[in-house]
Amino acid sequence: PFEKSWLNKFKNANKDMIFVDTSLGINKLEMKEHKHHDEHEEDKHHEEHEEDKHHDEHKEDKHHDEHEEEKHHDHGGIDPHVWLDPILVKTQAKNIYEAIIKIDKENIDFYTKNYKNFLEELNILDEKLKNILKPYSNKAFMVFHPSWGYFSNRYNLEQIAIEVEGKEPKPSQLIDLVKEAKLHNIKILFVSPQFSKKGAETIAKSLKGKVTIIDPLSYNWEDDLIKTANEIANIYK
């Protein structure tokens, strides 16, 4: 949402600038909030209200304009982390490719070659991730911020989030999370460098486990996806 709040300002400052939504054509997931059994009634009421609102919005139209999507994201609704699924990145690459060749037709052969090479690289990466994670299908991993929904869906994993919307869990919620982690025999908790480690470290201490950093915004995107897959696999080796 902090990006979208600037879009109109950018558009007004440069009338000729082209804006391309690279996620166009991707079916977005909702951020999956961990359900705590002992939350306050007001929290439950808030969740029910959000669910009703989401249901009503979907009934009205499957297409969400930018305002509606921003509203979802503000409430932890729409998951923007589509680039953590290499197959969805194919759609992003297609959107980028098609936008570029419209403004630079003279170099279409150059862009087409690179585009096709990148698609092949994505296929190879997808196969690597499948091979690493296939033995651990339906296994769970615990993360602080629920960035890995698309990744989990692609490789048949269960993401258990410690928080949603950047909020640290309450003491009663920590107890619930520790119980769930023990149920899944989880000894590693993943955190993003952009978020606090406090809640994760508290849970890890109770489990006699460790906190490991995985970065959904890593510049070394391919290497870090493979690293994340290996870290998840190591939980169950």
Disulfide bonds with the S-S distance in Angstrom:
none
